[in-house]
Amino acid sequence: LNTGMHIVRTRGAADGLQYAEFDADGYFIPLYAISDGTVMLDINGTATPRAVNIVRTDAQTALVDGLNDGDVVILSHVDAGAKVQIVNK
């Protein structure tokens, strides 16, 4: 994902919001999905840990390297090796 634009809170602007532009390649995932530099992926129905490199963070998300297109990041707390089933609602 390469959006290049992110909202950041700053001082000196009337509404406190300005846009910051930067080039970044990687994936944004919620901070709570990362534990000690590791995320859990659903690989063939099994929770499998994958180490990621955190490039930068904001208040709620992290830009990470180490994921591939099609990887399914598990956002709930699960232990490595647990059987999982992804349900789309």
DAWOWO-V230947 format. One record per run of one state. SS is the DSSP state (@ for helix, = for strand, . for the rest). FROM is the first residue (numbers start at 0). TO is the last residue. Records with the same first field share a line. If there is no record, write none. Layout:
BEGIN
SS=FROM-TO ; FROM-TO
END
This chain:
BEGIN
.=0-3 ; 9-15 ; 21-25 ; 33-33 ; 35-36 ; 43-44 ; 51-51 ; 57-59 ; 65-71 ; 73-81 ; 83-88
==4-8 ; 16-20 ; 26-29 ; 34-34 ; 37-42 ; 45-50 ; 52-56 ; 60-64 ; 72-72 ; 82-82
@=30-32
END
